[in-house]
Amino acid sequence: MSENPVVVLVHGAFAESASWNGVVERLQAQSVQTVAVANPLRSLEGDAQYVRDVIAGLGRPVVLVGHSYGGMVITEAAADNDAVKALVYVCAFAPDHGETAFQLSSQFPGSTLGDALNAYPVATGGNELAIRNDVFQQQFCADVPDDLAALMAATQRPVTEAALTTGLPTATPAWKSIPSWFVFSDLDLNIPVALHRFLAERAGAKNTREIAGASHALSVSQPEAVTTTILDALGS
């Protein structure tokens, strides 16, 4: 029993670990040990190293799950990491070597994220990015209740511009050797659905779920579909 994989959930930009609450509740109800990581959102390499540290601290095999920019992080963190048994991409980037989040999001038309962002300098250098409160619900989570959207906007975790413009460092992305599952929405305004389909096909996904009418915040609005996908990966 002790060798059952731990599910490690990695949120993306403009979210935080509580965005996984609905998924965590459902996994715990199935007696699945789950950890929702507080992704630093400072740099791709640093964020991935932090996730590697969390995995090492668990001392167990893991199923690694990433949302949005978290997909960049898990792809790097799982590279040459024998503890990672499966990857689950939730409305997430699955980059190849050198690809950035910004570059991928503009590869197909449909993302309106750029116009929704505030940018401001930070003391550590460069800019930090956050979604404006007045457009947060429309941009990020159009299918959640107004009060929850307001809470999500107020608790969003900004990301550095550097994190979104750094190419995947590892020469061989983890999805080339580790089985992957994809679940995404067709009304994602951050990452176009055409890109989701392309990335899932390129990765040779074991299974792909496309959720009609859902937003980018899939773990919040559709936790059942996300949980089902994770359980599929666990069952493999």
Disulfide bonds with the S-S distance in Angstrom:
none
